[in-house]
Amino acid sequence: MKAGIFSRIVAIALGVYAGSAIAQQTVTIGTANPLTGNLAAMGKDAESGVQLAIEEINAAGLVIAGEKITLRLDSKDDAGDPRTATMVAQALVDNNVVAVVGHLNSGATIPASKIYSDAQILQVSATSTNPIYTLQGYKTAYRLVATDAQQGPALASYVSKK
């Protein structure tokens, strides 16, 4: 994920959802990915991307409302499993994150999204494609990728023209 996109997400999270977090000057961003199991390689890459974005933002100096903000990452392993994802989501909520980047797969993202919504924590998934994720109507759930319902017809159209 490019630092520009990530910094916009952070600014939105801090401005809309963080409330008193800005006064803390160190703000925690959560990420949840499968760091073990079959999807571990992808999960570790996603975690590294979020960490790199945080490092770049911190190096550039994030200032919101005149306050210098330092970001910190709280990374959790959801193993790509729905039950584990809900436990991880609750742990991130309990750790007072202001936003979450993740989960990696829709099967983990969808059940975790209710927990983030109930806690009013922004959740951004760059990889979850199941339409249900955003059709649930949670105002805190965002995706950065097209849904399966969009990708399938687009691919079929492309292939049929070749």
C-alpha positions as CSV (number, residue, x, y, z in Angstrom):
1,M,0.0,0.0,0.0
2,K,1.4,3.4,-0.9
3,A,2.2,5.7,1.9
4,G,0.0,8.4,0.3
5,I,-3.1,6.3,0.4
6,F,-2.2,5.1,3.9
7,S,-1.6,8.6,5.2
8,R,-5.1,9.6,3.9
9,I,-6.6,6.7,5.7
10,V,-4.8,7.6,8.9
11,A,-5.9,11.3,8.6
12,I,-9.5,10.2,8.2
13,A,-9.2,7.8,11.1
14,L,-7.7,10.4,13.3
15,G,-10.0,13.2,12.3
16,V,-13.2,11.2,12.4
17,Y,-12.7,8.3,14.8
18,A,-9.9,9.1,17.1
19,G,-11.4,11.7,19.4
20,S,-8.9,12.0,22.3
21,A,-6.3,9.9,20.5
22,I,-4.8,13.0,18.9
23,A,-4.0,14.4,22.4
24,Q,-1.9,11.3,23.0
25,Q,0.5,12.2,20.2
26,T,1.4,8.5,19.7
27,V,-1.5,6.8,17.9
28,T,-1.8,3.1,17.3
29,I,-2.9,1.6,14.0
30,G,-3.8,-2.0,14.0
31,T,-3.3,-4.6,11.3
32,A,-4.6,-8.2,11.2
33,N,-3.3,-10.7,8.8
34,P,-2.6,-14.5,8.6
35,L,1.0,-14.6,9.9
36,T,0.8,-18.4,10.3
37,G,-0.9,-21.0,8.1
38,N,-1.4,-21.3,4.4
39,L,-1.7,-17.6,3.8
40,A,1.3,-16.6,6.0
41,A,3.5,-15.4,3.1
42,M,0.8,-13.0,1.9
43,G,-0.1,-11.9,5.4
44,K,3.5,-11.1,6.3
45,D,3.8,-9.1,3.1
46,A,0.7,-7.1,4.0
47,E,2.1,-6.6,7.5
48,S,5.4,-5.4,6.1
49,G,3.5,-3.0,3.8
50,V,1.7,-1.4,6.7
51,Q,4.9,-1.2,8.7
52,L,6.7,0.5,5.9
53,A,3.9,3.0,5.4
54,I,4.0,3.9,9.1
55,E,7.8,4.3,9.0
56,E,7.5,6.6,5.9
57,I,4.7,8.7,7.5
58,N,6.6,9.0,10.8
59,A,9.8,10.0,8.9
60,A,7.9,12.6,6.9
61,G,6.3,14.0,10.1
62,L,2.5,13.7,10.4
63,V,0.9,16.8,11.8
64,I,-2.8,17.0,12.4
65,A,-4.4,20.1,14.0
66,G,-1.0,21.5,14.7
67,E,0.1,18.4,16.7
68,K,2.9,16.1,15.6
69,I,1.6,12.6,15.6
70,T,3.7,9.4,15.8
71,L,2.1,6.2,14.6
72,R,2.7,2.9,16.1
73,L,1.7,-0.5,14.7
74,D,-0.1,-3.2,16.6
75,S,0.0,-6.3,14.4
76,K,-2.0,-9.5,15.1
77,D,-2.1,-12.9,13.5
78,D,-5.6,-13.9,12.6
79,A,-4.4,-17.1,10.8
80,G,-6.9,-16.4,8.1
81,D,-9.6,-17.9,10.3
82,P,-13.0,-16.3,11.1
83,R,-13.0,-17.2,14.8
84,T,-9.5,-16.1,15.3
85,A,-10.2,-12.9,13.4
86,T,-13.0,-12.0,15.8
87,M,-10.7,-12.6,18.8
88,V,-7.9,-10.5,17.1
89,A,-10.4,-7.8,16.3
90,Q,-11.5,-7.6,20.0
91,A,-7.9,-7.5,21.1
92,L,-7.2,-4.6,18.7
93,V,-10.2,-2.8,20.1
94,D,-9.1,-3.4,23.6
95,N,-5.6,-2.1,22.7
96,N,-7.3,1.2,21.6
97,V,-6.3,1.3,18.0
98,V,-7.8,4.1,16.0
99,A,-7.9,2.3,12.7
100,V,-7.3,-1.2,11.3
101,V,-5.7,-2.2,8.0
102,G,-7.0,-5.7,7.3
103,H,-7.9,-8.4,7.4
104,L,-6.4,-10.1,4.4
105,N,-9.2,-12.5,3.3
106,S,-12.9,-11.9,3.2
107,G,-13.6,-14.9,5.5
108,A,-11.7,-13.1,8.3
109,T,-12.7,-9.6,7.4
110,I,-16.4,-10.0,7.4
111,P,-16.8,-11.4,11.0
112,A,-14.3,-8.9,12.4
113,S,-16.0,-5.9,10.8
114,K,-18.9,-6.1,13.2
115,I,-16.5,-5.8,16.2
116,Y,-14.8,-2.7,14.6
117,S,-18.2,-1.2,13.7
118,D,-19.5,-1.6,17.2
119,A,-16.4,0.1,18.6
120,Q,-16.5,2.8,15.9
121,I,-13.0,1.9,14.6
122,L,-12.3,2.5,10.9
123,Q,-11.4,-0.7,9.1
124,V,-9.8,-0.7,5.6
125,S,-9.3,-3.9,3.7
126,A,-7.1,-3.7,0.6
127,T,-7.8,-7.3,-0.3
128,S,-11.2,-8.5,0.8
129,T,-13.4,-9.0,-2.3
130,N,-16.6,-10.5,-1.0
131,P,-19.4,-8.0,-1.6
132,I,-20.9,-8.8,1.7
133,Y,-18.1,-7.0,3.5
134,T,-19.4,-3.5,2.5
135,L,-23.0,-4.6,1.9
136,Q,-23.5,-5.1,5.7
137,G,-23.8,-1.3,5.9
138,Y,-21.2,-0.6,8.5
139,K,-20.1,3.0,8.3
140,T,-16.6,2.1,9.4
141,A,-15.9,-0.6,6.8
142,Y,-14.0,0.4,3.6
143,R,-12.3,-1.6,0.8
144,L,-9.6,-0.6,-1.7
145,V,-10.3,-3.3,-4.2
146,A,-13.2,-4.2,-6.5
147,T,-15.6,-6.9,-5.3
148,D,-16.0,-10.4,-6.7
149,A,-19.2,-9.2,-8.3
150,Q,-17.3,-6.6,-10.2
151,Q,-14.1,-8.6,-11.0
152,G,-15.9,-11.6,-12.4
153,P,-17.9,-9.9,-15.1
154,A,-14.9,-7.7,-16.0
155,L,-12.7,-10.7,-16.5
156,A,-15.3,-12.5,-18.5
157,S,-15.8,-9.5,-20.7
158,Y,-12.0,-9.2,-21.2
159,V,-11.6,-12.9,-22.0
160,S,-14.5,-13.0,-24.4
161,K,-12.9,-10.2,-26.4
162,K,-9.6,-12.1,-26.9
